[in-house]
Amino acid sequence: MAYPTISFSDLTFAWPDGTPVFDGFDAQLGGGHIGLVGSNGAGKSTLFRLITGELRPLRGSVTVPGSLGYLRQDLGLLTGQRVDEVLGIAEIRKALHRIETGVGLDGDFDIVGAAWDIEERAVALLGRLGLHYVAGDIAQLDRELDTLSGGETVLLGLVAELLREPEVLLLDEPTNNLDQVARERLYEVVGQFAGTVLTVSHDRELLERVDSIAELRQGEIRVFGGNFSAYERIVEAEQEAARAAIRDARGDVRKQARELVETRIKLDRRQRYGQKMWDQKREPKIVMGNRKREAQVSAGKLRNQHIGKLEDAKDQLTAAQERLRDDREIRVDLPDTRLYPGQDVIELEKVRLACGPTVTLKISGPERIALTGRNGVGKTTLLHRIRQESPKVPWRMLPQRLDVFGEELSVFENVAATAPHASPERIRAQLARFLFRGADADVSAGALSGGERLRAALAMILLAEPAPRLLLLDEPTNNLDLPSLRHLTEALAGFQGALVVVSHDPRFLAEIGVTRSLELSADGLADVPVD
């Protein structure tokens, strides 16, 4: 099967302040389902906006064969809209109904086109994605939306795009806010899409299902055949080769530097001997002059030869270092966050949540609890209720939006505000362990990229006074690139208190060492086996 191919030719784009993103970018993306990966700030979202035409390049072009569908992160659905309005089929349905009742208007057949079965297809798709409140009942396409959960918003948006039957489908973090059941349904529906799919996602399970990985790095794209695991294996093999090349290159630099020193010592000895012979005038002056000039020429050639070898060795070292990726790790030791087994953290006894369920919950000691449940059941509501019930230990919460900053303040100033008794030197030393070194700590929070905001937010809550011994994390992996996801896992490894995390990412939950899993439903909380 021939898949549509997205082509980029001499694509050049910069932001109004002159910050370059792409310069003469050439690439082709096609061949089935592709995962687009890259660090925050690499340009993935910008590339999507250039593909859709939302942004215009300064030079070059983007070619998309056939029709294009685009599932955004921020769908911006409003309460009061009807389901068919969200799906973009309201006008087609009106035209259909006028034709069916014999009061069709001029142009109704053009509006309907080939979409005579649009209602049946819409209901079928909604049912396949688990939106059962409209499944099997076409009349409920007229229903006005209540407040949607984030997951339901994503699924409705996906149905809207699929109903347009695009040949190329762009998906931007499509599994954000989806529970595991909804994710499985999305995997199935997207997996059956027959055209080209380009997906930006941190969901490693979704990336395991693609045909290839396209890595956006330093303004260029490189395509790796196979899924995300295959991509990781290739990158790690290349990094090991780069590390070996760096070791060899450093050894060669030391060797060439040593040989250059030895050569200079030999030349200095020769020069002293020649000067001594000149002073003693043991040979005719003309003979000694010729020998001196020859020695100077020979010494110059020998010295330049060794200098050239040293410069070549340094160039080889630089080239090897450029092949090594920035794999800096967060390493934090947080002894003040320690809880002891059996230490009381919080107890909720038959507390009724505003969204309906009645819950009983006791947390003691350094438990790591995964809070799961269907979309819209009230997981975020429960986190806020835990806060309201005044835990017995210092606590902090990491919200989905990471809106914990004074946006005009620097990273240093934000952290200092939560740790008023810490010295500036101690704050900067701790920030360096969160990869904010030197001037990086003085950047304003409003100018940070997504991954930097995560690290700054983690620094704020983990370095706060008093040290938190309970962390509440609400979908912390949403919108994270894969390096930032690794940074989050590393930071939590140093936390020694209790943890309650809402997440639908089973691999992330396993990596942070979840010890207990609770599922929230209309009937309350229930323990479920930890995978």
N, C-alpha and C positions, 0 to 999 in steps of 0.2 A: 504493500500500500504506500502511495506517495503522500507524505505529510506536507502540509503547507510550511514554508520556511520563512522566518522573519529575517530580513537582510538589513545590515547597517553599512553604509558606504560613506567614508570620510566624515563621520558624524562628529561634530564639534559643538560643544555647549559649555557655557560659563554662566554663573549667576550674575545678577546686575552689579554686585560689588567687585566683579572681576575674578572671583574664585573659580578656577577651571574644574570641570568635571570630566569631560571627554575632549580629546584633541586628536582628530583624524582617526576615529574609532571605526574599524572594519571588522565585521563578524557576520556569521550566519547561524541562526538557531532554528532547528527543525528536527524532525525525526522522532515524533512521538511525544512522550511526557518528559519534561525537563525540569529539574530542580535548580533554581538560581540561588547561589549562595555567595556570601561575601560579608565582610565586617560592616558594622554600622558606619555610615558615611562613605561607603565604597561607591554608592550611586545606584543601588538597585531600584529604589522608588523613583528616582529621576529617570532611569531607563524606561520604566513602565510608563511614566508620564510622557516621555518622548514617543514611545510606541503608539500611545493612544491619541497623540496630537495635542494633548493638553499643554505641552511645552513645545516650543519651536526651536530647532537647532540654529546655531549661528552659521553653520555650514554643513553640507552633506545632507543625507536623507535616510529615512527609515521606510522600508517597504514591507507591508503586511498583505499577503495574498488572501483574498476572501474577506469574510466578515469577522469582526473582532468582538469578543466578550471580555468584560473586565470586572472582576469581583474585588471591590476596594475593602480596605480595613474599616474605614469610617463611612458607613452607608447612610447615616443621617436620616433614618426613618422617623416619621412623626406619628404620634398617637392621633387617632381620628382618621387616618388613611384607611381605605378599604384594602383587603387582600389583593384584589385584582389591580388596584392602582399601584401597589408596591411591585407587583409582577409585571406591570407595564402592558396589561392586556385589556384595560377597562374600555378603551375606545373600540377595540375589535369586538368585544362582547356586546356593546351597545349596538354596533352595526349588525351583528349576527341576529340579535333579538328583533331588530326592526325588520330585517329581511324575513325572519321566520314568522312574524305576525302580519306580514303583508303590507307594512307601512315603510318600506325601505326608501331611503333618500338617494339622490344622485351621488354617486361616489362610494356608496356603502360596499359594493362588491370589490372596489379597489382597496378599501380599508381592510376588508377581510382577506383578500388575496387567496393564498392556499391554506390559511389557518382556520379551516372549518372545524377542526377538532381541538382547538386551543384549550377549551375548558376541560375536556377529558385529559389532555396531556398535562395541564397544570395540576389537576387534582392527583393524577397518578404520580407525578414527580414529588409533590408535597408529601404524599403518603410514603413514598420510598425513603424520604429523608426524615420520616418520623414525626411530621407535623400532622398528627392524627385529627386535630380539631377541624380540618377541612377534608380529610381523606374520605372519598366516596360520596361527598355531598357537594355538588356543584353550586347549590344555592349559597353555601357559606363563603364562596368567593366574594360575595357582597358584604361580608361581615367587616365591621370596623375593628381595627386592631386595638387591643388593650396594650398596656405597657409591655413591650417585648423584652425578654432576656437577651443578653448579647449573643448567645448561641442561636436563638430563634431568628434574630436579625440576620446573622450570617447565612443561615439555611434558606431563608426567604430570598435573600439577595442572589444566592447561587441558582435557585429555581428560576428567578427572573432572567438571569443570563442564559441558562440552558434553553429556556423557551424560545429565545431568539435564534437558536440553532447556529451558533457561530462556528467558524472553521478553525479559529485560533482563540484560545481561552487563557486569559491572564488571571492568576489567583494570588492575591496578596495576603499572606497569613490566614488562609481559609479556615484553619482549625482553632483559631483563637476563641476562647470561651465555650468551646464545645465539650460536652461530657463524652465519656468513652463510647457510649452507645451511638451518639450522634456522629462521632468521629468515624466509627466503623461504617456507618451509612454513607458518609461523605466519601470515604475511601472507595467504596463500591461504585457510587454514582460517577465520581470523577474517573475512576479506572476504566469505566465503560465508554468514556467520551472518545469519539473516533478521530478527532482532529489533533492539532498540536496544543499541548498544555504547557505553559510556562509558569512555574510556581515559586514564589518567594515564601519560605517557611522555615521556622526553627523546629518544626515537628519532625523528629527523626524517623518516626514510623511512616509518615507520609513520604519522606525523602527516600525511604527504603523501597518504595513502590514505583519510582520513576525509572525511565530508560537510560537517562544520562544526567550528569551534574555539570552545570555551567558555572564556573567560578569567576566572579567579577573582582578583579584585584589590580590596583594601581592603573585604573583606566583601560584595562584590557580584559578580554574574556578568553578563558581556556575551557574547552569542553572535555570532560572525562566520561568515557563509556562506562555504563553500569550504574548501580545505585549508590547511596551515600556510603555504605560500608566499603564498597570498592574504591570510591574516591578517597576515603580516609586511609586505606591501605597504600594507595599510590603516593599520596602526599607524605605519609610517614616514611615510606621507603626513600623518597626523594630527600626528606629532611635528614634522615640518617646518613645518606650519601653526602649531603651538604656539610653535616657536622664532621664527617670523616675528612672531607676536602679542607675544611677549616683547620683541623688538627694538622694535616699534612702541610698546608700552606704556612701555618705559624711556625712549624718546624723548619721549613725552608727559609723563612724570613730570618729566624735565629741563626741558621747555618750561614746564609749569605752575609749577615751582619758580622758574624764572627770572622769569616774569611776576609771581609773588607778591613777589619781591624788588624788582622794578621798581616795583610798585604801592606797596609800603611806602616806597620812596625818594620817590615823588611825594607820598604823604600826609604824610611828614615835612616836605617842603618847604612844602606848604600850611599845615601846622600852624605852622611857623616864621614864615611870612608873616602868618598870622592873629594870632599872638602879637605880632608887630611892629606891626601896625595897632592892636591893642588898647592896646599900651603907648604909642603916639603919639596915641591918642584922636582920630583924624581923622574919625570918624563918631559920631553919637549913640550913647550906651551901649546903649540898647535895641535899635538896629539891629544893632550889632556882636554883641550877645548872641544875637539870633535867627540871625544868619549863622553864629556859632560852633556853635550847636546843630545847625543844618542840615548844616554841614560834618562835624560829628562823626557824625551819623546816616548821611550819605552815605559817609563814610570807612569806617564800620563795615560797611555793606552791601557796599562794594567789596572790603574785606579778606576778609569772610566768603565772598564769591563766589569769590575766587581760592583761598582755603583749601579750599572745597568742591570746586573743580575739581582741586586737587592731591590731595585724599583720594580722589576718584573715579578719578584716574589711577593712584594706588597700588593701589586695589582691583582695577582692570583688570589691573595687573601681577601681583598675587597670584593672580588667577584664571587667567591665562595660565601662570604658573609651576606651578600645581597640575595643569595638563593635561600638563606635561612630565614624563616618566617619569624615574626615577633611573637614568641610564645611565652611572654612574661606571665608569671603566675602570682595570684594574690596569696600571700602567706601571712596569716594573722593568728596571734595567740591571745585569747580572750579569757583569761582565768577568772576575771571578775563576774563573768556570766554563769559561773558554775552553779548547778543545782545538785542536790544530793538525793539519792533514791528515797522515795517516800515523802519528800518535802512537799507541803501543800502549795499548789499554784492557784487553782480556782475550783469552785464547785457550783454548778447550776442544778437546782432541784426543781423539776417540773416547771420550767420557765417557758411561757408561751411566746413564740416569736410573732412579730407583726404580720408575717406572711402566712401564718397558720400553724405550723408544727409546734408541738410541745416537746421540749428537750430536757434531758437530764445528762449532765456531763461533769466528770471529775477528772482533773489533771493533777498529777503529782510527779515530782522528780523530773529528770531530763527527758521526758517522753517526746518523741517526734511523731506527730499525728498528721495523717493525711485526711483531709475532709473532702469527701466526694459526694456525688449526688447529681440528679438530672438538672439540666438547665432550668433556672427559675425557681428552684425549690427553696432557696433561702440561705445559701452558704455564706454569702457576703453579709447578710443580715445577722447570721449567727456570730460571725467575727466581731461585728459592731456590738452585739449584745454582750459578748465576753468582755469587751472594753468597758461597757457601761456598768458591769457587775464588779468593777474594781478588783482586779486580780491581787493576790496576796504578795506578789513579787513585782519589781519594776518591769514594765513591758513597753514594747514599741510595735508599731504596725507599718508594714510596707504595702501601700495601696497600689492598685493596678496602674494608676496614672502617674505614679512617682511624683505627685504634686506636694512634696514636703519641703520645698526650697523657698527661700527668698530669691526670686529670679534675678534681681539686680545685684545680689551679693555674690562674692566669689565662693568657690568651693571651701576654701579655708575659713572664710567668715561664717558660712552656714554651719560647718562642723563646730567652730568655736562657740557659736551661739548655743549649741546643745551640750557643750562641755566647758562651762565658764571657769572651772577651777584648773583646767589643764594649761600648761605653759605653751606658748607658741611653738617652741622647739619640739615639745612632745607631740603636738597636733600635726606638725609637718612631718615628723618621723613616722607617725601612724598613717598619714595620708600617702606617704611614699609606698607603704605596703599595700595600699589600694591602687597603686600605679599612678598617683598624682604626685609627680616629682618636680621639685623646683617651681618654675613659673606655671606649670600645669595646675597647681593648686590655687593660682590667683585668677584663673579664668572664671567669668561670671557663670552662674548656673544656667541662665537663659541661653548661653552659647554652646552648651554641651550637646554632643550627639546622644542617641538613644543609649548606647552602651556605656558612655561616660556618665550619663544621668543615673544609670543603675548603680555603677560603682560609687558615685557620690552619695546616693541615697543609702547604700549599704554602710558607707563610712559614717554617715550621720546617725543612723540608728544603732550601730554596733559600738561606736565610740562615745555615745551619749553618757551623761551623768544623771542619775546613777546608771550603772551598766545594766542593760535589759537582761532579764532572766526568762522572759517569755517573749517570743516573736510571733506575730500574726502576719502571715503572708497571703495576699489575695492575688491569685493567678500571677505569680512573679515571673513566669517564663514568657508571658505574652510579649510579642514584638521584639524579643531578644535575638540578636544574631548568635551564631554558635559559639564564637569566642566569649561573648558576654554571658551566655548560659554556663560556660565552663567557669568563668569568674564567679558567678553566683554560687555555684556548687562549692568552689574552693573556699569562699568566704564563710559559708554555712558550716564547713567542716571544722572551723575554728570556734564555732559557737557551742557552748557547753550547757545551755539552758534548755527550756521546753520550747517546742515549736509546733504551731498549728498552721498548716499550709493548705490552701485551696488550690488544687492543680489537677489537670486531666492528662498530665504527661507521666506515664508510668515509669519511664526510664529515669526521668529526673527524680521522682520520688524514691526510686531504688538507690540512686547515687547519693542522695542526702541521708540515707539510712533511716527511712521511716520505720518506726517500731510498732505502730498501731494505725489501723485504717478504720474510719468511721464514715458510714453512708447516711446522709440526711434524706429523709423522705417525708411524706405527709404524716407518717406515723411516728416521726421522731428520729432519734439516732440509733444506729445499730452497728455493732462491731462486724467487720468483714475481714476475711483472711488477707494478710499482707502477702503480696506476690513475691 
